[in-house]
Structure formats: structure tokens, C-alpha cells
């Protein structure tokens, strides 16, 4: 069974590995992320909701765990995560339902802390 705490730990370790191997690329990527996710016309939570929707549609478990954790820090509830999954199901059909369920699981795994 997938455990999103473990997925997040592995993903963070892999990111650190890339930061050591490709420091300039990863620094530039982090700057791009910081710029894209900064509050502007849309607040940070709205941008993270969009990112989670894409993570579900793109079937990226590491991305799901990362964006769910960020949404929890921004005050998102389990019900909000489930509704984001619902939108992804509409957009992604069957695969959206599988990975939407993973987003709710990621919330459950992370909210236990």
C-alpha cells in the first residue's frame, strides 16, 4: 500500500540529490516555483489547488503528496481535497478517480501528524 509520508520523504531526498548534482538548474527551478506560487491575482491556496488538480490528472504521486501538504499548511480541509479530486475526476475520467482517491489518502496520511 502507498504511504504518502514515505513518498514525500523519498521525493524530498531525490530533490536534495538533484540539488547537489544540478545546483544551478535546481536553484533556477526553485526561483520559478517561488515566483509562480506567490500570491498575486490568485492567492497561494488557489494556486496550490490548481497544482493539485494537475498533479492528480498527471498521475504524479510525489506531486500529490507535496501539494496536499502545502494545502494543509494553508488551511485546506479534507472536504476541500475531496472536491478538488472531484474536479480532477471530471477532467480525467477513470484515472482521475484513482489518483483523486490518492489525494484524499495523502491528506489522511499527512493530517495524522
Secondary structure, DSSP 8 states (H G I E B T S, - for coil): ---HHHHHHHHHHHHHHHHHHSHHHHHHHHHHHHHHHS-SSS-HHHHHHHHHHHHHHTT-HHHHHHHHHHHHHTT--HHHHHHHHHHHHHHHHHHHHHHHHHHHHHHHHHHT-
